[in-house]
Amino acid sequence: MEAGIFFPVTPILWSSNFKRTHCPVRRSFPRIIRVSSSTSQGSYRGPKPSRDWVADWVSKNDDAVRSLPIYVGGISLLLVLFNRTVSGIAPVADASSSQSRADLLTLGLAVTNVLAGLVWLSIKPKSITPVNPQGVACERICSSLPDIVKSELLWVWTSLSEVTCCRSLVVVYDGKCIFQVGFAAESAEGDGEAEHVEAGKLMQGSLYTGNLKSQAQSYLANLSLYPGKSELPFLPSNTQAVILQPLGEKGIAIIGGNTIRGFTTSDQAWISLVGEKLDATLLKYSNNFQPTAKLSSKGN
């Protein structure tokens, strides 16, 4: 659709006595609108996204591409042997012959191609997919927290669970576990309840002390590779990644994800900002926390 608008242009004379006024908008000005027949039929003539056909073909034929160097190297070997046979040159390599030197170089390149193809076939990237947490769902929140703090904690959980791969969240502040939500490991008693967070034992571990000492976010991208995972028995056994976000000098937020390296760089930066906001709220109302705080549980 092409449209043209024509209206008279009047120069504006600026002076020191100029005052800003609202001018009425002219509703009747000449317009010329031309609509092509192709537009009425619903065809689109705008820019279209470009596609990388080579990349698409390679991704769809991954196994064939990885085997391609083996075929190229094997065919090159056969061609060199065939050329050596029909050319009438002695089968024994002669260093003084230029043909022999060229054949040796070609054989070396062919063998290199075959070895490269074997390496490509043996090394394949492992597909990373989200897993279903092996645990029970729970929602425990400190009963003595002010309503505004409870709302803040629930907002943090909702934001993390909907935007990132977070499936578990534990907040320990001022020596107490004030919030546990999402999936948790099943209790050792086998009663179907979620495993409770022992704040005292957690605070003695190297993960907690090291995180508070550095005052920097710690990202365990593949939790199974870290021996410190034994300090987090309350998380599901198949938790893939964990972020330890310090909350000032009094607490820590433990965020468990269901995907290896599932938290992106932007997720980590955003979680740091959320942690600062949560720390400010908890620090503001920490004097109102009762010493005998308990967790009220919702769900299993």
C-alpha positions in Angstrom: 0.0 0.0 0.0 1.4 3.4 -1.0 0.2 6.6 0.5 1.1 10.2 -0.1 0.2 13.2 2.0 0.4 16.8 0.7 -0.2 19.8 2.9 1.1 23.4 2.7 4.1 24.4 4.7 4.2 27.8 6.2 7.4 29.2 7.7 7.4 30.1 11.4 8.8 33.5 12.4 10.5 33.2 15.8 10.4 36.2 18.2 11.0 36.8 21.8 7.3 37.2 22.4 6.5 33.8 21.0 4.1 31.8 23.1 3.3 28.1 22.8 -0.3 27.6 21.7 -2.3 24.6 20.7 -3.3 24.9 17.0 -6.4 23.0 15.8 -5.6 20.1 13.6 -6.9 20.4 10.1 -9.0 17.5 9.5 -9.6 18.1 5.8 -6.3 17.9 3.9 -5.8 16.3 0.5 -4.7 12.7 0.6 -3.9 10.3 -2.2 -4.0 6.6 -1.3 -3.4 3.9 -3.8 -4.1 0.3 -3.0 -2.7 -2.3 -5.3 -4.6 -5.5 -6.1 -1.9 -7.7 -4.7 -2.3 -6.1 -1.3 -5.9 -6.9 -1.2 -5.1 -10.5 -1.9 -3.1 -10.7 1.2 0.4 -11.1 -0.3 3.4 -9.7 1.6 6.0 -7.6 -0.2 8.1 -6.5 2.8 11.5 -7.7 3.8 11.8 -11.4 4.5 14.2 -13.0 7.0 17.2 -14.5 5.3 18.1 -18.2 5.7 21.4 -19.8 5.8 20.8 -22.8 3.6 24.2 -24.3 4.2 23.8 -24.2 8.0 20.3 -25.7 7.7 21.5 -28.5 5.5 24.5 -29.3 7.8 22.2 -29.4 10.9 19.8 -31.8 9.1 22.5 -34.1 7.8 24.9 -34.1 10.8 26.0 -37.7 10.5 26.6 -37.5 6.8 28.8 -34.4 7.2 30.8 -36.0 9.9 31.5 -39.0 7.7 32.4 -36.9 4.7 36.1 -36.6 5.4 36.3 -40.5 5.6 34.8 -40.8 2.1 37.0 -38.1 0.7 40.1 -39.6 2.2 39.2 -43.1 1.1 38.5 -42.1 -2.5 41.7 -40.1 -2.6 43.7 -43.2 -1.6 42.1 -45.3 -4.3 42.7 -42.6 -6.9 46.4 -42.3 -6.0 46.8 -46.1 -6.2 45.0 -46.3 -9.5 47.1 -43.5 -10.9 50.2 -45.2 -9.8 49.1 -48.4 -11.5 48.2 -47.0 -14.9 51.0 -44.5 -15.1 53.6 -47.2 -15.6 55.8 -45.9 -12.7 57.5 -48.4 -10.6 55.5 -49.3 -7.5 58.5 -48.6 -5.3 58.7 -45.0 -4.2 61.7 -43.2 -5.5 62.8 -40.0 -3.8 64.3 -38.7 -7.0 61.0 -38.9 -8.8 58.7 -35.9 -8.6 55.7 -38.2 -9.2 56.6 -40.3 -6.1 57.0 -37.2 -4.0 53.5 -35.9 -5.1 52.0 -39.3 -4.4 53.4 -39.4 -0.9 52.0 -35.9 -0.2 48.6 -37.0 -1.5 48.6 -40.1 0.6 49.4 -38.1 3.7 46.5 -35.7 3.0 44.2 -38.6 2.4 45.1 -40.3 5.6 44.7 -37.0 7.5 41.1 -36.7 6.1 40.3 -40.3 7.2 41.6 -39.6 10.7 39.7 -36.3 10.9 36.5 -38.1 9.9 37.0 -40.7 12.6 37.5 -38.0 15.2 34.4 -36.2 14.1 32.3 -39.4 14.4 33.7 -40.2 17.9 33.2 -36.7 19.3 29.6 -35.6 19.2 28.1 -32.8 21.3 25.8 -34.1 24.0 22.3 -32.8 23.8 21.2 -30.9 26.8 17.5 -31.2 27.7 15.5 -30.2 30.8 14.8 -32.9 33.3 11.8 -33.5 35.6 12.9 -32.9 39.2 12.8 -36.0 41.3 11.2 -34.8 44.5 8.1 -33.4 46.0 6.5 -30.0 45.6 6.4 -27.8 48.7 5.8 -24.2 49.7 7.1 -23.3 53.1 7.3 -19.7 54.3 8.2 -18.2 57.7 5.0 -17.5 59.6 6.5 -14.5 61.4 7.4 -12.6 58.3 5.5 -9.4 57.5 3.0 -9.6 54.7 5.1 -7.3 52.5 8.1 -9.6 52.9 5.9 -12.7 52.0 4.7 -10.9 48.9 8.2 -10.1 47.9 9.4 -13.7 48.3 6.4 -15.0 46.4 7.1 -12.5 43.6 10.7 -13.6 43.4 9.7 -17.2 43.1 7.0 -16.5 40.4 9.4 -14.4 38.4 12.3 -17.0 38.5 10.1 -20.0 37.8 8.4 -18.4 34.8 11.4 -16.7 33.2 14.3 -19.1 33.9 14.9 -22.8 34.4 14.5 -22.4 38.2 12.5 -25.2 39.8 13.7 -24.8 43.5 14.3 -21.8 45.7 15.6 -21.7 49.2 16.2 -18.5 51.1 18.3 -18.5 54.3 18.5 -15.2 56.2 19.8 -14.2 59.6 20.5 -17.9 60.5 17.0 -19.2 59.6 15.4 -20.7 56.6 12.6 -18.3 55.9 11.5 -19.6 52.5 11.5 -23.0 50.7 9.4 -23.4 47.5 9.3 -25.5 44.4 10.6 -29.0 44.2 12.5 -30.5 47.1 14.0 -33.8 48.0 11.7 -36.3 49.7 12.2 -36.7 53.4 14.3 -39.6 54.6 11.4 -40.8 56.7 9.4 -41.7 53.5 6.3 -39.9 54.6 6.0 -37.9 51.4 7.0 -34.6 53.0 9.8 -32.4 51.7 13.2 -32.5 53.3 13.6 -29.6 55.7 16.5 -27.2 55.4 18.8 -27.3 58.3 20.1 -23.7 58.3 22.8 -24.3 61.0 24.3 -27.2 59.1 24.1 -25.3 55.8 25.9 -22.3 57.3 28.8 -24.4 58.3 29.4 -25.7 54.8 32.0 -24.4 52.4 29.4 -23.3 49.8 27.6 -21.0 52.3 30.8 -19.6 53.9 32.6 -19.1 50.7 29.7 -17.3 49.0 29.2 -14.9 51.9 32.9 -14.2 52.1 33.2 -13.4 48.4 29.9 -11.5 48.3 29.7 -12.6 44.6 27.2 -14.9 42.8 28.4 -18.5 42.4 27.1 -20.5 39.4 27.4 -24.2 39.5 26.6 -24.9 35.9 26.8 -28.7 36.2 26.0 -29.6 39.8 27.0 -33.3 39.4 30.6 -32.3 38.9 30.9 -30.4 42.2 31.5 -32.3 45.4 29.8 -29.5 47.3 26.4 -30.8 46.2 26.4 -33.0 49.3 25.8 -29.7 51.3 22.5 -29.3 49.5 20.5 -32.5 50.5 17.2 -30.6 50.4 17.3 -30.1 46.6 16.0 -32.8 44.3 18.7 -35.5 43.6 18.7 -34.7 39.8 19.1 -30.9 40.2 21.2 -29.9 37.2 22.4 -26.4 38.0 22.5 -24.2 41.1 23.0 -20.5 41.6 24.1 -19.2 45.0 23.1 -15.6 45.3 24.3 -13.8 48.5 21.8 -11.6 50.2 24.0 -9.0 51.8 26.0 -10.3 54.8 23.1 -12.1 56.4 21.7 -14.6 54.0 21.8 -16.5 50.8 19.4 -17.5 48.1 19.8 -21.0 46.6 18.3 -21.4 43.1 18.1 -24.8 41.6 17.5 -25.4 37.9 16.5 -28.4 35.8 18.9 -27.9 32.9 22.7 -28.1 32.7 24.0 -24.6 32.0 20.4 -23.5 31.8 21.0 -20.1 33.4 22.2 -17.6 30.8 24.4 -14.6 31.4 21.4 -12.3 31.3 19.6 -14.6 33.8 22.6 -14.4 36.2 22.8 -10.6 35.9 19.0 -10.3 36.5 19.2 -12.7 39.5 21.9 -10.5 41.0 19.6 -7.5 40.8 16.7 -9.4 42.3 18.9 -10.5 45.1 19.9 -6.9 45.9 16.2 -5.9 46.0 15.3 -8.9 48.2 18.2 -8.1 50.5 17.0 -4.5 50.9 13.5 -5.7 51.8 14.7 -8.3 54.3 17.2 -6.0 55.9 14.4 -3.3 56.3 12.1 -5.7 58.2 14.5 -8.0 59.8 14.0 -6.4 63.2 10.3 -7.5 63.0 11.3 -11.2 62.7 10.3 -13.2 65.7 13.1 -15.3 67.3 11.0 -18.5 67.2 10.1 -18.4 63.6 8.5 -21.4 62.0 7.8 -22.4 58.5 4.2 -22.8 57.5 3.9 -25.5 54.8 1.5 -25.5 51.9 1.1 -28.5 49.8 3.2 -31.7 49.9 
